Amino acid sequence: MNETAASLWQLVREDQLVRRGAYVCIGVVWLAAAWADLKILTLVPMIGATVYLLHHRRGEVDDDTDLL
């Protein structure tokens, strides 16, 4: 299972088409949820912007964590 997860993560990191497809899926899910509740329309982008800013302030992190 670990090899499958690592292979999938490598595919998402390296393949531009898969990454763009994931972004489109996230956008569609967000719009569908925002259609149901207006708070989600503003809350989700604010959380995303905060995570983005914190991630870029932190800088580069070594990826040597063994999760399993």
C-alpha positions in Angstrom: 0.0 0.0 0.0 2.8 2.4 0.8 4.3 1.9 -2.7 1.0 2.7 -4.3 0.6 5.8 -2.3 4.1 6.9 -3.1 3.5 6.2 -6.8 0.3 8.2 -6.7 1.9 11.2 -4.9 4.8 11.1 -7.4 2.3 11.2 -10.3 0.5 14.2 -8.8 3.7 16.1 -8.2 5.2 15.5 -11.7 2.4 15.2 -14.1 1.0 18.6 -15.1 -2.3 17.2 -16.5 -3.1 15.4 -13.3 -2.4 18.5 -11.2 -4.6 20.7 -13.4 -7.4 18.1 -13.2 -7.1 18.1 -9.4 -7.4 22.0 -9.4 -10.5 21.8 -11.7 -12.1 19.2 -9.4 -11.4 21.4 -6.3 -13.0 24.4 -8.1 -16.1 22.4 -9.1 -16.6 21.1 -5.6 -16.1 24.5 -4.2 -18.6 26.1 -6.5 -21.1 23.4 -5.8 -20.8 23.8 -2.1 -20.9 27.6 -2.4 -24.1 27.3 -4.4 -25.6 25.7 -1.3 -24.2 28.1 1.3 -22.9 31.6 0.7 -20.5 31.5 3.7 -18.5 28.8 1.9 -18.0 31.2 -1.0 -15.9 33.5 1.1 -14.6 31.2 3.9 -12.8 28.6 1.7 -10.7 31.2 -0.3 -9.8 32.9 2.9 -8.6 29.7 4.4 -6.7 28.8 1.2 -5.0 32.2 1.1 -3.9 31.9 4.7 -2.5 28.4 4.1 -0.7 29.6 1.0 0.9 32.6 2.8 2.0 30.5 5.8 3.4 27.9 3.4 5.5 30.4 1.5 6.7 32.2 4.7 7.9 28.9 6.1 10.1 28.3 3.1 11.5 25.0 1.9 11.1 21.9 4.2 13.1 18.7 4.0 10.9 15.8 2.9 12.4 13.1 5.0 9.4 12.2 7.1 8.5 8.5 7.3 4.7 8.4 7.9 4.4 4.7 8.2 
